[in-house]
Amino acid sequence: MKLILNTKIFSAYLLCISILMLAAGCSKKTEDVLPPKLTVTTLASGFVSPNGIATDAAGNVWVADQGTGANDAKVWVIKPGGEKFIAITNFESIIVGADFDAPSHLLFADGLLYILGAKGKLYKADVSSFTPGNPPMTAASLGVEDIGAFVLAYPFVKNTHQTHPYGITKAPDGSFYITDAAANAVLRRSRTGIYSVVAEVPGIANPTPVGPPIVESVPTGVIFTEGHLLVSTLLGFPFPPGKALIYQITTSGQVTIFQQGFTTLVDIVQGANKGHLVVQHGTFGATGFTKNTGSLVWANGQTATPFVADLNLPVGIAQANDHTWYVTSLGDKSVLKVVYE
């Protein structure tokens, strides 16, 4: 009798285990077939000309606003709930001919906020004690390095005699890599502040009958990954669609093509398991860049997978984690929050 009872108990136990395993399997299978959820919302709006963007450890979002060209550029800080405050004022913002020169990209590193400014300046702001809502700092109060003086004095093979530091990233050894969108070059800043040229970024043969025979590949965003750099490029006039490249550049200066087939690339971040995430600014039309033709695209070196479409002239992107990104929209004068889960 005791043996029979134990056998029944054991059989019941096995049945329970089987049911639980089946239920767990069904649950996992259901999770696997659920489509991922993508949400794009406006975090903050009311900017003048938002460009570079970065996040800090507290979840705040920092934005370089280029202003109007009347020395009115500034840096904003946005709290996680969307409330925005002016953090730093009175950056140079100038218009020279058809060119607009003002703060571009931002980088948090070594306890400082680094800001690429007009005329080739690299500003260094200690915002560790800054609380959103405090009186803003001024650009004149910040430390500054003159990248432009180095670039203008350098004997480039294809010298444009111009400088516009644009993208910036940090390498594991503490050095910075900076793209110069006017010199068409990638620079290195050592931990001690010594500058050197890593590589000049080559252009491409013009695939259209309009414009110069060689179209400049203007370097924009840059990231350091797997021991080398990936640099996004925006092709110059006539801005041919589907021809922009992502270059792979070694720290010793060897330049190869990582992936091609993009349009007006303006930034790149690490991305996630689908690849790196690049920003396409938009399609160039008869009257300039067409609104709502920008996008985010996954790039893994072989395939380009659309992610977010119909963006209104996006410019900069910051990655908070592998499922959250913040994007500046020049067309909407806003900052978007992109969540993919």
C-alpha positions in Angstrom: 0.0 0.0 0.0 2.8 2.3 0.9 4.6 1.4 -2.4 1.5 2.1 -4.5 1.0 5.5 -2.8 4.5 6.5 -3.4 4.2 5.5 -7.1 1.1 7.6 -7.4 2.8 10.5 -5.8 5.8 10.2 -8.1 3.6 9.8 -11.2 1.7 13.0 -10.2 5.0 14.8 -9.6 6.2 13.8 -13.1 2.9 15.0 -14.6 3.2 18.3 -12.8 6.8 18.8 -14.1 5.7 17.9 -17.6 2.8 20.4 -17.5 5.1 23.1 -16.1 7.7 22.5 -18.8 5.1 22.5 -21.5 3.7 25.8 -20.1 7.2 27.3 -20.0 7.9 26.2 -23.5 4.6 27.6 -24.8 5.3 30.9 -23.0 8.8 31.1 -24.5 7.4 30.3 -27.9 4.8 33.0 -27.5 7.5 35.5 -26.6 9.7 34.5 -29.5 6.9 35.2 -32.1 5.8 38.6 -30.6 6.9 41.4 -32.9 9.4 43.9 -31.5 7.8 47.2 -30.5 9.1 50.5 -31.9 8.1 53.8 -30.5 9.2 57.3 -31.6 8.2 60.2 -29.4 9.2 63.8 -29.1 11.2 64.3 -25.9 11.6 68.1 -26.3 11.0 70.8 -28.9 11.5 74.5 -29.4 15.2 74.5 -30.4 16.6 76.8 -33.1 19.0 74.5 -34.9 19.7 71.3 -32.9 22.7 69.2 -34.0 25.0 67.2 -31.7 23.6 65.2 -28.8 24.9 63.2 -25.9 23.6 61.6 -22.7 25.0 61.6 -19.2 25.0 59.0 -16.4 21.9 60.5 -14.8 19.8 60.1 -18.0 19.9 63.7 -19.0 20.2 64.6 -22.7 22.6 67.4 -23.8 22.1 69.1 -27.1 24.2 71.6 -29.1 21.9 74.2 -30.6 23.7 76.0 -33.4 21.5 79.1 -33.3 20.9 81.5 -36.2 24.4 82.5 -37.2 24.4 85.6 -34.9 26.7 84.2 -32.2 23.7 82.8 -30.4 24.6 79.1 -30.2 24.1 77.3 -26.9 24.0 73.9 -25.2 20.8 72.7 -23.7 20.2 69.9 -21.1 17.0 67.9 -21.1 15.8 66.0 -18.1 14.5 62.5 -18.6 10.9 63.8 -18.4 11.5 66.2 -21.2 11.9 69.5 -19.4 14.7 71.5 -21.0 17.1 74.1 -19.6 19.9 76.3 -21.1 23.2 75.0 -19.7 25.9 77.0 -21.7 25.4 80.2 -23.7 27.2 82.6 -26.1 29.0 80.1 -28.3 30.1 81.5 -31.7 27.5 80.9 -34.5 28.6 82.5 -37.8 27.6 82.3 -41.5 30.4 82.7 -44.0 29.1 82.6 -47.5 27.0 79.5 -47.8 28.6 77.8 -44.8 27.3 77.7 -41.3 29.8 77.4 -38.5 28.6 76.6 -35.0 28.8 73.9 -32.3 28.4 70.5 -33.7 28.9 67.3 -31.6 29.3 66.6 -27.9 31.2 64.0 -25.9 31.2 63.1 -22.2 34.6 61.8 -21.2 37.0 62.0 -18.3 34.5 63.9 -16.2 34.0 66.7 -18.7 31.7 67.6 -21.5 33.6 68.2 -24.7 32.0 70.5 -27.3 33.2 70.9 -30.9 32.6 74.6 -31.6 33.0 77.1 -34.4 36.4 78.0 -36.0 37.8 74.7 -35.0 37.5 75.1 -31.2 37.2 72.2 -28.7 35.6 73.4 -25.5 35.9 71.6 -22.2 33.1 72.1 -19.7 33.0 70.7 -16.1 29.2 70.2 -15.7 29.6 67.7 -12.8 28.1 70.2 -10.3 25.6 71.8 -12.8 22.0 71.2 -11.9 19.4 71.8 -14.7 17.7 75.1 -13.8 20.9 76.7 -12.5 22.1 79.9 -14.1 23.8 78.9 -17.4 27.6 78.9 -17.8 29.1 80.9 -20.7 31.4 79.6 -23.4 34.0 82.2 -22.5 34.3 80.6 -19.1 35.3 77.2 -20.5 38.6 75.6 -21.3 39.4 75.6 -25.0 41.8 74.0 -27.5 42.4 75.2 -31.0 42.0 72.3 -33.4 41.6 74.6 -36.3 45.0 76.1 -36.0 46.5 72.6 -36.3 44.3 71.6 -39.3 45.0 74.8 -41.2 48.7 74.4 -40.8 48.8 70.7 -41.9 50.1 69.9 -45.4 47.2 67.7 -46.6 47.5 66.0 -50.0 44.1 67.4 -50.9 44.2 70.6 -48.9 40.9 72.5 -48.7 42.4 75.2 -46.5 39.3 74.9 -44.3 38.4 73.4 -41.0 35.2 72.2 -39.3 35.6 69.6 -36.6 32.3 67.7 -36.6 32.2 64.2 -35.0 34.1 63.0 -32.0 34.6 59.7 -30.1 36.8 58.3 -27.5 39.1 55.2 -27.9 40.0 52.7 -25.1 43.5 54.2 -24.7 42.0 57.6 -23.8 42.6 59.3 -27.1 39.9 61.1 -29.1 39.2 60.7 -32.8 37.7 63.7 -34.5 36.3 64.1 -38.0 36.9 67.4 -39.8 34.1 67.9 -42.3 35.9 70.8 -44.1 39.3 69.3 -44.3 37.8 65.8 -45.1 40.1 64.2 -42.6 40.1 62.2 -39.4 42.2 63.5 -36.6 43.6 62.0 -33.4 44.0 63.8 -30.1 46.2 62.0 -27.6 45.4 61.9 -23.9 47.9 64.7 -23.5 46.3 66.9 -26.1 48.6 66.3 -29.0 47.0 66.3 -32.4 47.8 64.3 -35.5 46.2 63.3 -38.8 45.1 59.7 -39.1 43.8 59.7 -42.6 42.3 61.8 -45.4 38.9 60.6 -46.5 38.7 60.0 -50.2 35.9 61.2 -52.5 34.1 59.2 -55.2 33.7 59.6 -58.9 30.6 61.7 -59.6 27.9 59.3 -60.9 25.8 62.2 -62.3 26.3 64.6 -65.2 26.0 67.5 -62.7 28.7 68.9 -60.6 32.5 68.2 -60.3 34.1 65.0 -61.5 34.9 64.0 -57.9 32.3 64.3 -55.2 33.8 64.9 -51.7 33.0 62.3 -49.0 32.6 64.6 -46.1 33.3 62.7 -42.8 30.6 63.2 -40.2 30.0 60.7 -37.4 32.8 58.4 -36.0 32.9 55.5 -33.6 35.7 53.3 -32.3 34.8 49.6 -32.5 36.8 46.4 -32.6 40.1 48.2 -32.8 39.3 50.5 -35.7 37.2 53.5 -36.6 33.9 53.6 -38.6 33.3 56.9 -40.2 30.0 57.9 -41.8 30.1 60.3 -44.8 27.9 62.8 -46.5 28.6 63.1 -50.2 28.9 66.7 -51.4 27.0 68.3 -54.3 25.1 67.0 -56.1 24.4 64.7 -53.1 23.9 61.5 -55.2 21.4 59.2 -53.4 22.5 55.6 -52.6 26.2 56.4 -53.0 27.3 57.5 -49.5 29.8 55.2 -47.7 30.8 54.1 -44.2 34.6 53.9 -44.2 36.7 51.7 -41.9 39.9 53.3 -40.9 42.6 51.7 -38.8 44.5 53.7 -36.2 47.5 53.6 -38.5 45.5 55.3 -41.3 44.5 52.5 -43.7 41.2 53.4 -45.3 38.8 50.8 -46.7 35.1 50.7 -47.4 33.0 49.1 -44.6 29.7 49.5 -46.4 28.1 51.5 -49.2 24.7 52.3 -50.6 23.5 55.1 -48.3 22.3 58.6 -48.7 23.6 61.7 -46.9 25.0 60.0 -43.8 25.4 62.5 -40.9 26.1 60.3 -37.8 26.7 56.7 -36.6 26.5 55.0 -33.2 27.3 51.5 -32.0 23.7 50.2 -32.4 22.7 46.7 -31.3 22.6 43.1 -32.5 21.2 44.2 -35.9 24.3 46.2 -36.6 25.5 49.8 -36.2 22.9 52.5 -36.5 23.4 55.3 -39.0 21.5 58.5 -39.7 20.5 59.5 -43.2 19.7 63.2 -43.3 17.4 63.2 -46.3 17.1 63.3 -50.1 18.3 66.4 -51.9 15.7 67.9 -54.2 15.2 70.9 -56.4 15.0 73.3 -53.5 17.3 71.6 -51.1 16.9 68.7 -48.7 13.4 67.4 -48.8 11.5 67.2 -45.5 10.5 63.9 -44.0 13.0 61.9 -46.1 15.5 61.2 -43.3 15.8 57.8 -41.6 17.7 55.5 -39.3 19.2 52.4 -40.9 21.0 49.3 -39.4 24.3 48.7 -41.1 26.3 45.5 -40.4 28.9 45.7 -43.2 26.9 43.8 -45.7 23.2 44.6 -45.5 21.3 47.9 -44.8 18.1 47.3 -42.9 15.6 50.2 -42.6 14.7 51.0 -38.9 12.9 54.4 -38.6 11.6 56.2 -41.7 10.1 59.6 -42.6 12.2 61.6 -40.1 12.3 65.3 -40.7 16.0 66.0 -41.5 17.6 64.2 -38.6 21.2 65.3 -37.7 22.6 63.8 -34.6 22.1 60.6 -32.6 23.1 59.5 -29.1 22.8 55.9 -27.8 21.5 55.6 -24.2 21.6 51.7 -24.4 21.1 49.0 -26.9 17.3 49.7 -27.2 17.1 53.5 -26.7 18.4 56.4 -28.8 17.9 60.1 -28.9 17.8 61.9 -32.3 18.0 65.6 -33.2 15.5 66.7 -35.9 16.6 69.8 -37.7 13.3 69.9 -39.6 11.1 69.8 -36.5 13.6 71.6 -34.3 13.2 68.9 -31.7 14.7 65.9 -30.0 13.2 62.5 -30.6 13.3 59.5 -28.3 13.5 56.1 -30.1 12.8 53.0 -28.2 12.9 49.5 -29.6 12.0 46.5 -27.4 
